[in-house]
Amino acid sequence: MKSKSSNGLPYGWELVEFQEIAEFLRGPFGSSIKKSVCVSKGLATYKLYEQGNVIQNDFRRGTYYITKEKFDELRKFEILPGDILITCAGTLGKIAIVPEGIERGIINSVLMRIRLNNSKILTKYFLYFFQSPEVQMRIFSKSIGATIKNLFATKNLRMFKIPLPPLKIQKKIVAVLDKTDRLKEMRENANRETNKILQLIFFEMFGDPLSNDKNWEKMDLKEASLEIQPGFAFGGFNKSKGIPHIRPFNISEDGDLVFNEIKFVPKEAIKNKRYVLNEGDILFNSTNSEELVGKTTIFNLKSVYTFSNHITKIRLKTDIINPYYFLCTFYIFYKFGVFKTMMKRWVNQVGIDTRKLESLKIPIPPIKLQNQFAIRFQKIESMKYKQQKSTENIDQLFGALKQKAFNGELVEVLY
């Protein structure tokens, strides 16, 4: 084994602060770039890039633009191909590289731009390091805000340290991690294809719920529900004991219930049984960032759980509407922007109030047909579960490789 220097890394490696290899810039204050200053896309407009561009790693999405005058005022926040963007509020620590061919534009207040010195560090090397579990844990441990998380101060991020090998070793590390990343991508593509199968079955059986092209009877959500109940706020979370408390972080954009970052509340904090979930309840993310309001999942556990005030529980009349049919309908509503038309803005977030949600009209096919769909849904979910286990195994491999790469344990192979 090659000997190591006093910093615990192989000889020739340095341990440097982020600020030594990059420039950091948080987006403009919210007051500088309110949505009210945005205009329709035109010949002399510039794009406003948002959190969703980074979370989805899709720089084509988005409909907010600013005038040339506003762009000139905020030009220092412009992004260029090769820049790295990080989400700094709500969904923390997501990172993406700005691709070639983007529309000129600037970042909004919840993004941070990192511009690397590529004579010292490769962009992909930094990306993989930032995505490593250790760095992500440090980011979350220093984030602030009880409900809507915010990345800690830019000055603290600048002082993060990164192990920096010579460029030729960085290239070899990136090549190794790229291979595993491609394996992950193949697995994720297979998962997406499974989701497409479910959507195709849904459209074949029920048509498009947006246009209701099969002319099903429509019903207000309130009429189809036993209960529509927002959750409760709680500040004194425990990380390991108590009753699990579901928050917006635990609902994926694809409609899955995920259990990372689960926190717990003491039993005595639950003063109302309406805050306890039943199997089959729908969980709707009713307040969050604009990109994430409308995420929906189904609670399909028998254990006792509670839920956050940023989530609304919908308990359906199952003799009228099947929860799995409802979940797919809301997923389509979310993806096609139905919920954006219902939002209102508060101080630092947007949301949908209970009255608007109650008045939303839902196509109601025959319950027998809905139940048939639910059986097929659950079979596909069983397939997705097996795929998820495969994904987790690949993620563990990827995480282990990153750990070895960034502490110098791969040097025997790479030198």
Kinemage of the C-alpha trace (Angstrom):
@kinemage 1
@onewidth
@group {chain A} dominant
@subgroup {mainchain}
@vectorlist {calphas} color= white
{ca met a 1} P 0.000 0.000 0.000
{ca lys a 2} L 1.296 3.483 -0.814
{ca ser a 3} L 2.277 5.566 2.213
{ca lys a 4} L 0.205 8.574 3.231
{ca ser a 5} L 1.111 12.103 4.226
{ca ser a 6} L 0.330 13.734 7.586
{ca asn a 7} L -3.182 14.705 6.410
{ca gly a 8} L -4.061 11.014 6.004
{ca leu a 9} L -4.194 11.230 2.207
{ca pro a 10} L -1.786 9.784 -0.380
{ca tyr a 11} L 1.287 11.885 -1.134
{ca gly a 12} L 0.536 14.451 -3.819
{ca trp a 13} L -3.014 15.028 -2.551
{ca glu a 14} L -4.113 18.228 -0.810
{ca leu a 15} L -6.957 18.958 1.581
{ca val a 16} L -8.288 22.330 0.420
{ca glu a 17} L -11.255 24.526 1.241
{ca phe a 18} L -13.947 24.933 -1.415
{ca gln a 19} L -13.140 28.640 -1.655
{ca glu a 20} L -9.637 27.797 -2.908
{ca ile a 21} L -10.983 26.063 -5.981
{ca ala a 22} L -14.304 27.814 -6.703
{ca glu a 23} L -16.390 30.989 -6.576
{ca phe a 24} L -19.734 30.815 -4.747
{ca leu a 25} L -22.747 33.048 -5.320
{ca arg a 26} L -26.218 32.694 -3.775
{ca gly a 27} L -29.111 33.918 -5.926
{ca pro a 28} L -30.556 37.429 -5.486
{ca phe a 29} L -32.723 38.312 -2.499
{ca gly a 30} L -36.359 37.397 -3.065
{ca ser a 31} L -37.286 41.081 -3.064
{ca ser a 32} L -35.035 41.607 -6.111
{ca ile a 33} L -36.768 39.030 -8.262
{ca lys a 34} L -40.417 38.644 -7.258
{ca lys a 35} L -42.655 36.712 -9.650
{ca ser a 36} L -44.514 39.977 -10.260
{ca val a 37} L -41.546 41.277 -12.304
{ca cys a 38} L -41.634 38.241 -14.614
{ca val a 39} L -42.892 38.593 -18.178
{ca ser a 40} L -43.886 36.307 -21.031
{ca lys a 41} L -41.087 34.833 -23.130
{ca gly a 42} L -40.143 37.144 -25.991
{ca leu a 43} L -37.311 38.251 -28.276
{ca ala a 44} L -35.526 40.267 -25.578
{ca thr a 45} L -36.236 38.223 -22.464
{ca tyr a 46} L -34.016 36.151 -20.188
{ca lys a 47} L -34.896 33.001 -18.287
{ca leu a 48} L -35.242 32.756 -14.509
{ca tyr a 49} L -33.865 29.360 -13.452
{ca glu a 50} L -35.493 27.749 -10.415
{ca gln a 51} L -35.132 24.877 -7.981
{ca gly a 52} L -37.016 22.491 -10.274
{ca asn a 53} L -34.388 22.863 -12.995
{ca val a 54} L -31.797 21.423 -10.619
{ca ile a 55} L -33.990 18.815 -8.901
{ca gln a 56} L -35.100 17.431 -12.275
{ca asn a 57} L -31.740 18.177 -13.938
{ca asp a 58} L -33.786 19.695 -16.760
{ca phe a 59} L -32.835 23.194 -17.901
{ca arg a 60} L -35.534 23.324 -20.581
{ca arg a 61} L -38.375 23.421 -18.058
{ca gly a 62} L -39.724 26.679 -16.643
{ca thr a 63} L -41.834 29.572 -17.910
{ca tyr a 64} L -40.541 32.544 -15.916
{ca tyr a 65} L -38.657 35.258 -17.812
{ca ile a 66} L -37.367 38.745 -17.073
{ca thr a 67} L -36.793 41.808 -19.242
{ca lys a 68} L -33.379 42.896 -20.542
{ca glu a 69} L -33.423 45.797 -18.080
{ca lys a 70} L -33.933 43.436 -15.123
{ca phe a 71} L -31.305 41.061 -16.504
{ca asp a 72} L -28.773 43.901 -16.785
{ca glu a 73} L -29.516 44.855 -13.168
{ca leu a 74} L -28.913 41.278 -11.973
{ca arg a 75} L -26.298 40.214 -14.537
{ca lys a 76} L -23.861 38.963 -11.903
{ca phe a 77} L -26.306 36.083 -11.225
{ca glu a 78} L -26.119 34.829 -14.839
{ca ile a 79} L -25.297 31.140 -15.321
{ca leu a 80} L -23.007 29.684 -17.969
{ca pro a 81} L -22.487 26.139 -19.296
{ca gly a 82} L -20.276 24.242 -16.882
{ca asp a 83} L -21.456 26.144 -13.807
{ca ile a 84} L -22.728 24.049 -10.915
{ca leu a 85} L -26.061 24.886 -9.262
{ca ile a 86} L -27.152 23.757 -5.783
{ca thr a 87} L -30.606 23.952 -4.175
{ca cys a 88} L -30.517 25.917 -0.921
{ca ala a 89} L -34.077 25.784 0.457
{ca gly a 90} L -36.777 23.151 0.846
{ca thr a 91} L -35.157 20.238 -0.985
{ca leu a 92} L -31.553 20.807 0.080
{ca gly a 93} L -28.276 19.914 -1.552
{ca lys a 94} L -29.482 18.802 -4.989
{ca ile a 95} L -26.817 19.600 -7.534
{ca ala a 96} L -26.602 19.830 -11.319
{ca ile a 97} L -24.130 20.929 -13.967
{ca val a 98} L -25.428 23.626 -16.328
{ca pro a 99} L -25.420 22.065 -19.830
{ca glu a 100} L -24.491 23.580 -23.169
{ca gly a 101} L -27.181 25.267 -25.235
{ca ile a 102} L -29.227 26.791 -22.412
{ca glu a 103} L -31.208 30.011 -22.753
{ca arg a 104} L -29.395 32.967 -21.200
{ca gly a 105} L -30.689 33.705 -17.755
{ca ile a 106} L -30.107 34.065 -14.023
{ca ile a 107} L -30.753 31.992 -10.892
{ca asn a 108} L -33.450 32.744 -8.334
{ca ser a 109} L -32.985 33.196 -4.585
{ca val a 110} L -33.069 29.497 -3.599
{ca leu a 111} L -30.151 28.468 -5.832
{ca met a 112} L -26.418 28.840 -5.422
{ca arg a 113} L -23.977 29.066 -8.327
{ca ile a 114} L -20.535 27.475 -8.064
{ca arg a 115} L -17.955 28.347 -10.694
{ca leu a 116} L -14.938 26.030 -10.466
{ca asn a 117} L -11.308 26.676 -11.291
{ca asn a 118} L -10.882 23.802 -13.741
{ca ser a 119} L -7.105 24.147 -13.713
{ca lys a 120} L -7.302 22.690 -10.190
{ca ile a 121} L -10.439 20.549 -10.118
{ca leu a 122} L -12.620 18.693 -12.618
{ca thr a 123} L -16.321 19.530 -12.609
{ca lys a 124} L -17.396 15.873 -12.372
{ca tyr a 125} L -14.929 15.228 -9.537
{ca phe a 126} L -16.515 18.068 -7.534
{ca leu a 127} L -20.019 16.834 -8.424
{ca tyr a 128} L -19.337 13.303 -7.194
{ca phe a 129} L -17.694 14.582 -4.018
{ca phe a 130} L -20.618 16.892 -3.232
{ca gln a 131} L -23.106 14.039 -3.770
{ca ser a 132} L -21.227 11.719 -1.409
{ca pro a 133} L -23.159 10.670 1.734
{ca glu a 134} L -20.646 12.297 4.104
{ca val a 135} L -20.927 15.718 2.485
{ca gln a 136} L -24.714 15.502 2.226
{ca met a 137} L -24.922 14.603 5.923
{ca arg a 138} L -22.784 17.606 6.831
{ca ile a 139} L -25.019 19.863 4.737
{ca phe a 140} L -28.207 18.665 6.419
{ca ser a 141} L -26.698 18.772 9.913
{ca lys a 142} L -25.887 22.474 9.447
{ca ser a 143} L -29.117 23.459 7.690
{ca ile a 144} L -31.533 25.786 9.437
{ca gly a 145} L -35.308 26.070 9.651
{ca ala a 146} L -37.809 23.842 11.440
{ca thr a 147} L -40.039 23.073 8.455
{ca ile a 148} L -38.666 24.679 5.285
{ca lys a 149} L -34.973 23.862 5.447
{ca asn a 150} L -32.355 26.357 4.305
{ca leu a 151} L -28.759 25.646 3.419
{ca phe a 152} L -26.447 27.183 5.977
{ca ala a 153} L -24.509 30.342 5.139
{ca thr a 154} L -22.477 30.544 1.952
{ca lys a 155} L -19.392 31.476 3.987
{ca asn a 156} L -19.615 28.123 5.814
{ca leu a 157} L -19.923 26.219 2.571
{ca arg a 158} L -16.808 27.987 1.292
{ca met a 159} L -14.871 26.486 4.205
{ca phe a 160} L -15.867 22.883 3.447
{ca lys a 161} L -12.743 20.873 2.713
{ca ile a 162} L -12.244 18.570 -0.248
{ca pro a 163} L -9.458 16.002 -0.830
{ca leu a 164} L -7.760 17.112 -4.040
{ca pro a 165} L -5.527 14.688 -5.964
{ca pro a 166} L -3.580 15.640 -9.117
{ca leu a 167} L -5.777 16.169 -12.188
{ca lys a 168} L -4.665 12.877 -13.777
{ca ile a 169} L -5.906 10.996 -10.697
{ca gln a 170} L -9.139 13.005 -10.657
{ca lys a 171} L -9.744 11.870 -14.248
{ca lys a 172} L -9.256 8.215 -13.293
{ca ile a 173} L -11.538 8.523 -10.257
{ca val a 174} L -14.218 10.135 -12.429
{ca ala a 175} L -13.883 7.332 -15.011
{ca val a 176} L -14.456 4.660 -12.313
{ca leu a 177} L -17.451 6.492 -10.817
{ca asp a 178} L -18.900 7.185 -14.274
{ca lys a 179} L -19.144 3.437 -14.919
{ca thr a 180} L -21.153 2.879 -11.743
{ca asp a 181} L -23.240 5.962 -12.483
{ca arg a 182} L -24.160 4.509 -15.880
{ca leu a 183} L -25.255 1.299 -14.132
{ca lys a 184} L -27.450 3.423 -11.838
{ca glu a 185} L -28.900 5.236 -14.832
{ca met a 186} L -29.781 1.942 -16.555
{ca arg a 187} L -31.580 0.787 -13.390
{ca glu a 188} L -33.442 4.102 -13.097
{ca asn a 189} L -34.467 3.920 -16.761
{ca ala a 190} L -35.949 0.483 -16.106
{ca asn a 191} L -37.822 1.916 -13.105
{ca arg a 192} L -39.200 4.754 -15.255
{ca glu a 193} L -40.368 2.279 -17.884
{ca thr a 194} L -42.286 0.415 -15.175
{ca asn a 195} L -43.983 3.692 -14.195
{ca lys a 196} L -44.879 4.295 -17.858
{ca ile a 197} L -46.578 0.886 -18.017
{ca leu a 198} L -48.796 1.901 -15.095
{ca gln a 199} L -49.667 5.212 -16.763
{ca leu a 200} L -50.524 3.463 -20.034
{ca ile a 201} L -52.847 1.075 -18.193
{ca phe a 202} L -54.480 4.032 -16.441
{ca phe a 203} L -55.109 5.970 -19.680
{ca glu a 204} L -56.371 2.831 -21.426
{ca met a 205} L -58.911 2.140 -18.673
{ca phe a 206} L -59.987 5.679 -17.754
{ca gly a 207} L -58.878 8.051 -20.499
{ca asp a 208} L -57.389 11.460 -19.728
{ca pro a 209} L -58.608 12.819 -16.343
{ca leu a 210} L -57.734 16.363 -17.469
{ca ser a 211} L -60.162 16.379 -20.389
{ca asn a 212} L -62.372 13.576 -19.000
{ca asp a 213} L -62.680 12.273 -22.570
{ca lys a 214} L -64.689 9.240 -21.408
{ca asn a 215} L -67.289 11.537 -19.829
{ca trp a 216} L -67.237 10.022 -16.365
{ca glu a 217} L -69.432 11.687 -13.765
{ca lys a 218} L -67.466 14.301 -11.785
{ca met a 219} L -67.624 14.889 -8.064
{ca asp a 220} L -66.176 17.486 -5.681
{ca leu a 221} L -63.347 16.015 -3.628
{ca lys a 222} L -65.213 16.946 -0.440
{ca glu a 223} L -68.195 14.840 -1.550
{ca ala a 224} L -65.923 11.865 -2.313
{ca ser a 225} L -64.067 12.084 1.012
{ca leu a 226} L -64.747 11.190 4.614
{ca glu a 227} L -62.156 13.640 5.843
{ca ile a 228} L -59.767 16.285 4.484
{ca gln a 229} L -57.432 17.266 7.289
{ca pro a 230} L -54.178 19.308 7.366
{ca gly a 231} L -51.528 17.987 9.743
{ca phe a 232} L -49.859 19.736 12.663
{ca ala a 233} L -46.613 21.624 13.213
{ca phe a 234} L -44.096 20.353 15.728
{ca gly a 235} L -40.655 21.697 16.605
{ca gly a 236} L -39.207 19.294 19.192
{ca phe a 237} L -38.464 16.308 16.975
{ca asn a 238} L -36.564 13.249 18.156
{ca lys a 239} L -34.333 11.448 15.661
{ca ser a 240} L -34.839 7.907 16.929
{ca lys a 241} L -37.859 7.372 19.176
{ca gly a 242} L -41.510 8.317 19.337
{ca ile a 243} L -44.185 8.263 16.633
{ca pro a 244} L -42.926 8.724 13.052
{ca his a 245} L -43.965 12.060 11.552
{ca ile a 246} L -44.312 12.308 7.764
{ca arg a 247} L -43.148 15.557 6.190
{ca pro a 248} L -42.910 16.799 2.578
{ca phe a 249} L -39.407 15.293 2.286
{ca asn a 250} L -41.022 11.852 2.618
{ca ile a 251} L -43.152 12.190 -0.529
{ca ser a 252} L -41.313 11.728 -3.813
{ca glu a 253} L -42.331 13.518 -6.993
{ca asp a 254} L -43.200 10.117 -8.476
{ca gly a 255} L -45.731 9.445 -5.727
{ca asp a 256} L -43.710 7.110 -3.518
{ca leu a 257} L -43.581 7.236 0.263
{ca val a 258} L -39.889 7.415 1.235
{ca phe a 259} L -38.438 7.008 4.697
{ca asn a 260} L -35.172 8.925 4.669
{ca glu a 261} L -35.079 11.853 7.106
{ca ile a 262} L -37.953 10.464 9.167
{ca lys a 263} L -38.366 12.307 12.479
{ca phe a 264} L -40.426 11.413 15.523
{ca val a 265} L -42.845 13.155 17.868
{ca pro a 266} L -43.682 12.077 21.442
{ca lys a 267} L -46.957 10.255 21.921
{ca glu a 268} L -48.313 13.016 24.155
{ca ala a 269} L -47.938 15.532 21.305
{ca ile a 270} L -50.863 13.908 19.481
{ca lys a 271} L -53.920 15.503 21.039
{ca asn a 272} L -56.284 14.661 18.209
{ca lys a 273} L -56.781 11.295 16.495
{ca arg a 274} L -57.395 13.161 13.241
{ca tyr a 275} L -53.627 13.567 13.043
{ca val a 276} L -53.092 9.787 13.030
{ca leu a 277} L -52.985 8.039 9.646
{ca asn a 278} L -55.007 5.014 8.575
{ca glu a 279} L -53.929 2.544 5.936
{ca gly a 280} L -55.182 3.825 2.569
{ca asp a 281} L -55.076 7.526 3.466
{ca ile a 282} L -53.860 9.898 0.747
{ca leu a 283} L -51.109 12.356 1.676
{ca phe a 284} L -51.063 15.578 -0.345
{ca asn a 285} L -48.191 18.089 -0.099
{ca ser a 286} L -50.317 21.231 0.253
{ca thr a 287} L -47.624 23.803 1.136
{ca asn a 288} L -44.017 23.876 -0.073
{ca ser a 289} L -42.072 25.463 -2.916
{ca glu a 290} L -44.040 26.062 -6.116
{ca glu a 291} L -42.391 23.133 -7.893
{ca leu a 292} L -43.296 20.655 -5.144
{ca val a 293} L -46.828 21.549 -4.072
{ca gly a 294} L -49.076 18.754 -5.309
{ca lys a 295} L -46.822 15.781 -4.594
{ca thr a 296} L -49.121 12.970 -3.517
{ca thr a 297} L -48.684 9.493 -2.088
{ca ile a 298} L -50.704 6.761 -0.412
{ca phe a 299} L -50.079 5.651 3.157
{ca asn a 300} L -50.145 1.861 2.996
{ca leu a 301} L -48.711 0.889 6.387
{ca lys a 302} L -50.432 -0.561 9.445
{ca ser a 303} L -48.135 1.269 11.901
{ca val a 304} L -49.032 4.487 13.736
{ca tyr a 305} L -47.778 7.607 11.930
{ca thr a 306} L -48.606 11.310 12.120
{ca phe a 307} L -48.171 14.002 9.492
{ca ser a 308} L -46.917 17.570 9.128
{ca asn a 309} L -48.934 20.759 8.729
{ca his a 310} L -47.466 21.014 5.212
{ca ile a 311} L -49.389 17.859 4.296
{ca thr a 312} L -53.133 17.360 3.963
{ca lys a 313} L -54.617 13.944 4.684
{ca ile a 314} L -57.436 12.864 2.366
{ca arg a 315} L -59.487 9.922 3.642
{ca leu a 316} L -61.656 8.753 0.759
{ca lys a 317} L -65.065 7.104 0.631
{ca thr a 318} L -63.738 3.859 -0.796
{ca asp a 319} L -67.143 2.732 -2.013
{ca ile a 320} L -66.980 5.709 -4.401
{ca ile a 321} L -63.303 6.170 -5.191
{ca asn a 322} L -60.376 3.764 -4.916
{ca pro a 323} L -57.225 5.287 -3.357
{ca tyr a 324} L -54.968 3.852 -6.080
{ca tyr a 325} L -57.119 5.299 -8.854
{ca phe a 326} L -57.147 8.607 -6.961
{ca leu a 327} L -53.356 8.569 -6.527
{ca cys a 328} L -52.774 8.199 -10.275
{ca thr a 329} L -55.300 10.936 -11.042
{ca phe a 330} L -53.547 13.352 -8.696
{ca tyr a 331} L -50.149 12.382 -10.140
{ca ile a 332} L -51.385 13.445 -13.585
{ca phe a 333} L -52.864 16.657 -12.136
{ca tyr a 334} L -49.469 17.378 -10.530
{ca lys a 335} L -47.405 16.677 -13.650
{ca phe a 336} L -49.644 18.782 -15.886
{ca gly a 337} L -49.802 21.822 -13.604
{ca val a 338} L -53.405 21.634 -12.381
{ca phe a 339} L -52.362 22.488 -8.831
{ca lys a 340} L -50.387 25.564 -9.927
{ca thr a 341} L -53.663 27.232 -10.899
{ca met a 342} L -54.955 26.724 -7.332
{ca met a 343} L -51.970 28.089 -5.414
{ca lys a 344} L -51.738 31.203 -3.329
{ca arg a 345} L -48.553 32.753 -1.944
{ca trp a 346} L -47.667 33.296 1.696
{ca val a 347} L -44.503 34.902 3.095
{ca asn a 348} L -41.929 32.374 1.895
{ca gln a 349} L -43.902 29.576 0.298
{ca val a 350} L -46.963 28.738 -1.752
{ca gly a 351} L -49.848 26.436 -1.004
{ca ile a 352} L -53.404 25.291 -1.609
{ca asp a 353} L -55.933 25.915 1.122
{ca thr a 354} L -58.355 23.204 2.204
{ca arg a 355} L -61.446 24.889 0.728
{ca lys a 356} L -59.929 24.988 -2.762
{ca leu a 357} L -58.874 21.365 -2.443
{ca glu a 358} L -62.354 20.343 -1.325
{ca ser a 359} L -63.926 21.967 -4.398
{ca leu a 360} L -61.615 20.220 -6.903
{ca lys a 361} L -63.689 18.068 -9.237
{ca ile a 362} L -62.575 14.458 -9.825
{ca pro a 363} L -63.796 12.109 -12.613
{ca ile a 364} L -65.438 9.087 -10.946
{ca pro a 365} L -65.469 5.912 -13.119
{ca pro a 366} L -67.410 2.850 -11.901
{ca ile a 367} L -65.885 1.587 -8.656
{ca lys a 368} L -65.625 -1.955 -10.069
{ca leu a 369} L -63.327 -0.651 -12.827
{ca gln a 370} L -61.300 1.348 -10.295
{ca asn a 371} L -60.847 -1.755 -8.135
{ca gln a 372} L -59.646 -3.758 -11.138
{ca phe a 373} L -57.063 -1.062 -11.789
{ca ala a 374} L -55.973 -1.168 -8.127
{ca ile a 375} L -55.171 -4.887 -8.436
{ca arg a 376} L -52.957 -4.219 -11.450
{ca phe a 377} L -51.411 -1.237 -9.674
{ca gln a 378} L -50.407 -3.370 -6.683
{ca lys a 379} L -48.860 -6.041 -8.917
{ca ile a 380} L -46.717 -3.394 -10.602
{ca glu a 381} L -45.846 -1.934 -7.194
{ca ser a 382} L -44.577 -5.379 -6.174
{ca met a 383} L -42.350 -5.360 -9.263
{ca lys a 384} L -41.159 -1.840 -8.406
{ca tyr a 385} L -40.295 -3.006 -4.888
{ca lys a 386} L -37.916 -5.636 -6.277
{ca gln a 387} L -36.427 -3.063 -8.630
{ca gln a 388} L -35.988 -0.683 -5.702
{ca lys a 389} L -33.990 -3.291 -3.807
{ca ser a 390} L -31.718 -3.623 -6.841
{ca thr a 391} L -31.381 0.176 -6.962
{ca glu a 392} L -30.464 0.268 -3.270
{ca asn a 393} L -27.720 -2.318 -3.842
{ca ile a 394} L -26.276 -0.213 -6.666
{ca asp a 395} L -26.511 2.921 -4.492
{ca gln a 396} L -24.591 1.147 -1.711
{ca leu a 397} L -21.910 0.119 -4.197
{ca phe a 398} L -21.727 3.678 -5.527
{ca gly a 399} L -21.485 5.110 -2.004
{ca ala a 400} L -18.717 2.678 -1.039
{ca leu a 401} L -16.756 3.520 -4.186
{ca lys a 402} L -17.073 7.237 -3.489
{ca gln a 403} L -15.862 6.793 0.062
{ca lys a 404} L -12.818 4.849 -1.136
{ca ala a 405} L -12.191 7.330 -3.949
{ca phe a 406} L -12.192 10.439 -1.777
{ca asn a 407} L -10.122 9.058 1.105
{ca gly a 408} L -7.444 7.773 -1.283
{ca glu a 409} L -8.126 4.031 -0.964
{ca leu a 410} L -8.440 3.627 -4.753
{ca val a 411} L -4.927 4.921 -5.419
{ca glu a 412} L -3.456 1.421 -5.632
{ca val a 413} L -5.678 0.844 -8.673
{ca leu a 414} L -5.441 4.325 -10.126
{ca tyr a 415} L -1.729 5.157 -9.980
